[in-house]
């Protein structure tokens, strides 16, 4: 992540306030697509300092959701998440454990088992979470109607841009055609308004996978980024893992995840029907998520996170990714 002097000055001030000590060094590092991340070294060690983009028109408080999730998980899943240290909601900063780890490159069956184990542990914490202030996860799908509404909303947001971009417009026409077919199949299989009861919902990171994980020197995986954490349908979680562009699972890996999630859902009688109906629809939804760079709000978030790529180049790249994913959705199901 590139950062100007004012960013570092703001980080230094936040570090002094949150850590109650003077930083020795501060380094801007590449974070996610929405926030800024710094490595702060003090007399007692390294700390991750994260600056969260303030809630925008979606009114989603990323800091509040992630902090609440981390504090809860620190009591139950210590070692599998970065431990929370301090935060300041008024200024949008949080200090977290600095995880000395590497991005996940080549994945093994052991890594997939570790990811499934983490998701399974969150499932077992449903009872412990009943007294916690968790809301639904970001864009949770607790009924078919939720999912269809989300897809329609994403299409509607892109329509004004597509009116002036023929290539984008052509692609959205393809998505609409496929959506009409998949929507009909899903409506024949599921009641559009029957909501999944809380007893069958799970705590979901909502952006879960190897793209948001680090491998410690010991080999243990640490999972990151819980800004969208909350209650959701386990079928939605499984479908997101299947299609997330950051995961890029091969067919064998998809099979391992599919089998693992099905085993965890063995006491959920409607799981198989829901995931069968949801999987292609969530794939189409991810095609549209990849096109956020065409939206003013999406570009603003990337700029805040320090990404400087020209808008036209980012849009061309993301449209190409969306087409590749669309091909997978339409030919592998």
C-alpha positions in Angstrom: 0.0 0.0 0.0 1.3 3.4 -0.9 0.9 6.1 1.8 1.7 9.7 2.1 3.2 11.5 5.1 -0.1 12.5 6.5 -1.2 8.8 6.7 1.9 7.9 8.7 1.4 10.9 11.0 -2.2 9.9 11.6 -1.0 6.3 12.3 1.7 7.6 14.7 -0.9 9.6 16.6 -3.3 6.7 16.8 -0.6 4.4 17.9 0.4 6.7 20.8 -3.2 7.0 21.8 -4.1 3.3 21.6 -0.8 1.8 22.9 0.2 4.5 25.3 3.8 4.4 24.1 5.9 6.0 21.4 6.3 3.9 18.2 9.8 3.2 17.1 8.9 2.6 13.4 5.7 2.7 11.4 5.3 1.1 8.0 2.4 1.2 5.7 1.6 -2.3 4.4 -0.8 -3.7 1.8 -4.1 -4.4 3.4 -7.5 -5.2 2.0 -9.7 -3.3 -0.4 -11.4 -1.1 2.1 -9.0 -0.1 4.9 -5.5 1.1 5.6 -3.0 -1.1 7.5 0.3 -0.2 9.3 2.9 -2.3 11.0 3.9 -0.4 14.2 7.0 -1.5 16.1 7.3 -0.4 19.8 9.6 -1.2 22.6 7.4 -4.3 23.4 7.0 -5.6 19.9 5.1 -5.3 16.6 1.4 -4.4 16.4 -1.0 -4.2 13.5 -2.7 -0.8 13.3 -5.8 -0.6 11.1 -7.6 2.4 9.9 -11.2 1.7 9.0 -13.1 3.6 6.3 -15.9 5.5 8.0 -19.4 4.1 7.2 -20.6 5.4 3.9 -23.9 5.2 2.1 -24.3 1.5 3.1 -24.1 2.5 6.8 -22.0 -0.5 7.7 -19.6 0.1 10.6 -16.7 -2.2 9.7 -14.7 -1.4 12.9 -17.6 -2.1 15.2 -18.4 -5.5 13.5 -14.8 -6.6 13.4 -14.0 -5.5 17.0 -17.1 -7.2 18.4 -16.3 -10.4 16.5 -12.6 -10.4 17.6 -13.3 -9.8 21.3 -15.8 -12.7 21.2 -13.5 -15.1 19.3 -10.5 -14.1 21.5 -12.3 -15.9 24.4 -12.9 -19.1 22.4 -10.5 -19.2 19.4 -7.3 -17.7 20.6 -4.4 -18.4 18.3 -6.7 -18.7 15.2 -7.4 -14.9 15.0 -5.3 -11.8 15.5 -5.9 -10.8 19.2 -7.6 -7.4 19.7 -5.6 -4.9 21.8 -7.4 -1.6 21.7 -9.7 0.5 19.5 -11.1 4.0 19.2 -14.5 4.1 17.5 -14.5 7.8 17.4 -11.5 8.0 15.1 -11.8 4.6 13.4 -8.6 3.0 14.5 -7.8 -0.4 16.0 -4.7 -2.1 17.3 -4.4 -5.8 16.8 -1.9 -8.5 17.2 0.7 -8.4 14.5 0.6 -11.9 13.0 4.1 -12.9 11.8 3.0 -15.1 9.0 3.0 -15.6 5.2 0.2 -15.5 2.7 -1.2 -18.9 1.8 0.3 -20.1 -1.5 0.0 -23.7 -2.4 -2.8 -25.2 -0.3 -2.9 -28.8 1.1 -5.6 -31.0 2.3 -4.4 -30.1 5.8 -5.0 -26.4 5.1 -8.5 -27.2 3.9 -9.1 -29.2 7.0 -7.9 -26.3 9.1 -10.3 -23.9 7.4 -13.2 -26.3 7.9 -12.2 -26.8 11.5 -12.4 -23.0 12.1 -15.8 -22.8 10.4 -16.9 -25.8 12.5 -15.7 -24.2 15.7 -17.7 -21.1 14.9 -20.8 -23.3 14.5 -20.3 -24.8 17.9 -20.2 -21.3 19.4 -23.8 -20.6 18.5 -25.0 -21.1 22.1 -22.2 -18.9 23.5 -23.1 -16.2 21.1 -26.8 -15.9 22.0 -26.0 -13.1 24.6 -23.6 -11.3 22.2 -24.7 -8.3 20.2 -24.2 -9.9 16.8 -26.5 -8.9 14.0 -26.9 -10.6 10.6 -23.7 -10.9 8.6 -23.2 -8.4 5.7 -25.7 -9.4 2.9 -26.8 -12.4 4.8 -29.1 -14.8 3.0 -31.7 -16.2 5.4 -34.2 -16.9 2.7 -34.2 -17.1 -1.1 -35.8 -13.7 -1.3 -32.8 -12.1 0.4 -30.5 -13.5 -2.2 -32.7 -12.6 -5.2 -33.1 -9.0 -3.9 -29.4 -8.6 -3.4 -28.7 -9.7 -7.0 -31.4 -7.4 -8.4 -30.0 -4.5 -6.3 -26.5 -5.1 -7.7 -27.8 -5.2 -11.2 -29.8 -2.0 -10.7 -26.7 -0.1 -9.4 -24.7 -1.1 -12.5 -27.4 -0.2 -15.0 -26.6 3.6 -15.3 -22.9 2.8 -15.9 -23.8 0.1 -18.4 -25.8 2.5 -20.4 -22.6 4.2 -21.4 -20.4 1.1 -21.6 -21.4 -1.4 -24.3 -19.1 -4.1 -23.1 -20.4 -4.0 -19.6 -24.0 -3.7 -20.9 -23.6 -6.9 -23.0 -22.2 -8.8 -20.0 -25.1 -7.7 -17.8 -27.5 -8.9 -20.4 -25.9 -12.3 -20.3 -26.1 -12.3 -16.5 -29.8 -11.4 -16.6 -30.6 -14.2 -19.0 -28.8 -16.8 -16.8 -30.4 -15.3 -13.7 -33.9 -15.7 -15.1 -33.3 -19.4 -15.7 -31.6 -20.0 -12.2 -34.3 -17.9 -10.5 -37.1 -20.1 -11.8 -35.3 -23.3 -10.8 -34.7 -21.9 -7.3 -38.3 -20.7 -6.9 -39.5 -24.2 -7.8 -37.3 -25.7 -5.1 -37.6 -23.2 -2.2 -40.1 -21.0 -0.6 -38.8 -17.5 -1.3 -39.9 -16.0 2.1 -39.4 -18.9 4.5 -36.5 -17.6 6.7 -34.0 -19.9 8.2 -34.5 -20.1 12.0 -31.7 -18.9 14.2 -31.2 -22.5 15.5 -29.8 -23.4 12.0 -27.9 -20.2 11.4 -24.1 -20.0 12.0 -21.7 -17.3 12.8 -20.0 -16.4 9.6 -17.0 -14.2 8.7 -18.8 -13.6 5.4 -15.5 -13.1 3.6 -13.9 -16.4 4.7 -11.1 -18.2 3.0 -7.4 -18.5 2.3 -7.3 -15.0 0.8 -8.0 -13.8 4.4 -5.5 -16.0 6.2 -1.8 -16.2 7.1 0.4 -19.2 7.9 2.4 -18.8 11.1 6.0 -20.2 11.1 4.6 -23.1 13.1 2.3 -23.9 10.2 -0.9 -22.9 12.0 -3.4 -20.8 10.0 -4.7 -17.5 11.4 -7.9 -16.1 9.9 -8.3 -12.4 9.3 -10.9 -9.7 8.3 -14.1 -10.0 10.2 -15.7 -6.7 9.2 -18.8 -8.5 7.8 -19.2 -11.0 10.6 -22.6 -12.1 11.8 -25.4 -14.6 11.6 -26.0 -16.3 8.2 -27.1 -19.5 6.5 -24.3 -22.1 6.4 -25.3 -22.8 2.8 -24.4 -19.2 2.0 -21.0 -19.5 3.7 -20.3 -22.7 1.7 -21.3 -21.1 -1.6 -19.1 -18.0 -0.9 -16.1 -20.2 -0.2 -16.9 -22.1 -3.5 -17.0 -19.0 -5.7 -14.9 -16.3 -4.0 -12.4 -15.1 -6.6 -9.8 -14.8 -3.9 -10.0 -18.5 -3.2 -9.7 -19.8 -6.8 -10.3 -23.4 -5.7 -9.6 -26.2 -8.2 -12.2 -28.9 -8.5 -10.5 -31.2 -6.0 -10.4 -28.5 -3.4 -14.0 -27.6 -4.1 -15.0 -31.2 -3.5 -13.1 -31.3 -0.1 -14.8 -28.1 1.0 -18.2 -29.3 -0.2 -17.9 -32.6 1.7 -16.7 -30.9 4.8 -19.5 -28.4 4.9 -22.1 -31.1 4.2 -20.7 -33.1 7.2 -21.0 -30.1 9.5 -24.6 -29.6 8.3 -25.7 -33.2 8.8 -28.4 -32.1 11.3 -29.8 -29.4 9.0 -32.5 -31.2 6.9 -32.8 -28.4 4.3 -29.2 -27.8 3.8 -28.8 -29.8 0.6 -31.8 -28.3 -1.1 -30.7 -24.7 -0.2 -27.1 -25.1 -1.3 -28.2 -26.7 -4.6 -30.5 -23.7 -5.3 -28.2 -21.0 -4.0 -24.9 -22.1 -5.5 -25.4 -20.8 -9.1 -27.2 -17.7 -7.9 -24.4 -16.8 -5.5 -22.0 -17.4 -8.3 -23.8 -14.8 -10.4 -23.8 -12.5 -7.4 -20.0 -12.8 -7.2 -19.8 -11.9 -10.9 -21.6 -8.6 -10.0 -19.5 -8.0 -6.9 -16.4 -8.1 -9.1 -17.8 -5.2 -11.0 -17.8 -2.8 -8.0 -14.9 -0.8 -9.6 -17.5 0.5 -12.1 -19.3 2.2 -9.2 -18.2 5.5 -7.6 -18.5 4.0 -4.1 -16.4 1.0 -5.0 -13.6 3.2 -6.4 -13.7 5.5 -3.4 -13.1 2.5 -1.1 -10.1 1.3 -3.1 -8.6 4.8 -3.1 -9.0 5.0 0.7 -7.2 1.7 1.0 -4.3 3.1 -1.0 -4.9 1.5 -4.4 -3.8 3.9 -7.2 -4.6 1.9 -10.3 -6.3 3.9 -13.1 -10.1 3.4 -13.0 -10.3 2.2 -16.6 -7.6 -0.4 -16.1 -9.2 -1.7 -12.9 -12.6 -1.9 -14.6 -11.2 -3.8 -17.6 -9.4 -6.2 -15.3 -12.5 -6.8 -13.1 -14.8 -7.3 -16.1 -12.4 -9.9 -17.5 -12.5 -11.7 -14.1 -16.2 -11.6 -14.0 -16.4 -13.2 -17.4 -14.2 -16.0 -16.3 -16.2 -16.6 -13.2 -19.5 -16.4 -15.2 -18.1 -19.2 -17.5 -17.6 -21.3 -14.4 -21.0 -20.7 -13.1 -22.7 -21.6 -16.4 -20.6 -24.6 -17.3 -19.7 -26.3 -14.1 -23.1 -26.7 -12.5 
